[in-house]
Amino acid sequence: MVPWDKVGAMRKKNGPTLPWLNVGDPFPPVDQAWGLESEAPGLLAAGGQLDVSTLRDAYSHGIFPWFSDGQPILWWSPDPRMVLEVENFRLHHSLRKTLRHFSKTPGCEIRFDSAFAQVIHQCSISPRYGSNGTWIVPAMEQAYIDFYRAGYAHSVETWIDGELVGGLYCVALGKAVFGESMFSKRSNMSKIALAALTCFCRAHAIQRVDCQQNTRHLASMGAAEMSRCSFLETCASARQDAAPAWHFDALYWRELLPARHADK
């Protein structure tokens, strides 16, 4: 995360002044975001608000908020964009064994949207992969709870014997899915949630999940960079498709665990 005072100092260095959004202002074109040569590549604007309509407009244009305590709302649209093509999800041998055990064990289950507020709160107190500290400040947490209540955000939850032990939350517009953050209370439980989301996406012909920014963790699971232009084209098409019902069926595990494959 780039400190706001440093962002302010960089405004002259990076050419055009960083746009400041008043409530109700439209977002600037994403090609005005700071480039890779800057210290904050992808930074597009500051200000505005985190209400449902603004968030929906932002995600519709490939823009997302990311800021920390003491900063105004910062809006980003990086180029390139990190994206997980669900057909490329890497189920490594150790995770495959863990997933097989989880899928067959009574008391282990995946739930969607049964504890969204708990999931985002757990994410808010857990460091993001590839980042120092958390970025889900209280205003962000409440904004996404409102977004969830409006039907645009979802949680994928890993439960063991009635205890929430891992999960993730995401944004979905039609069949355009944008991953946000994950947490684990036990080893591999966020990865189990991501595997469940992958199975759900495959079962409903959702081709990709936006991962926003490149991290080693995401790359190890099959995510790769895509140009912003291509990303926006795919999103524009996917969000026109009818949204599936966000519900997990244990049969979806077949997308990653074909019955003919025995444990090794």
Sequence and secondary structure as in RCSB ss.txt:
>XXXX:A:sequence
MVPWDKVGAMRKKNGPTLPWLNVGDPFPPVDQAWGLESEAPGLLAAGGQLDVSTLRDAYSHGIFPWFSDGQPILW
WSPDPRMVLEVENFRLHHSLRKTLRHFSKTPGCEIRFDSAFAQVIHQCSISPRYGSNGTWIVPAMEQAYIDFYRA
GYAHSVETWIDGELVGGLYCVALGKAVFGESMFSKRSNMSKIALAALTCFCRAHAIQRVDCQQNTRHLASMGAAE
MSRCSFLETCASARQDAAPAWHFDALYWRELLPARHADK
>XXXX:A:secstr
   HHHHHHHHHHTSS   EE TT     GGGS  TTSSSTTEEEEE    HHHHHHHHHTT EE   TTS  EE
E  SSEEEEEGGG    HHHHHHHHHHHHSTTEEEEESSSHHHHHHHHHTS  TTSSS    HHHHHHHHHHHHT
TSEEEEEEEETTEEEEEEEEEEETTEEEEEEEEESSTTHHHHHHHHHHHHHHHTT  EEEEES  HHHHHTT EE
E HHHHHHHHHHHTTS        GGGGGGTS TT    
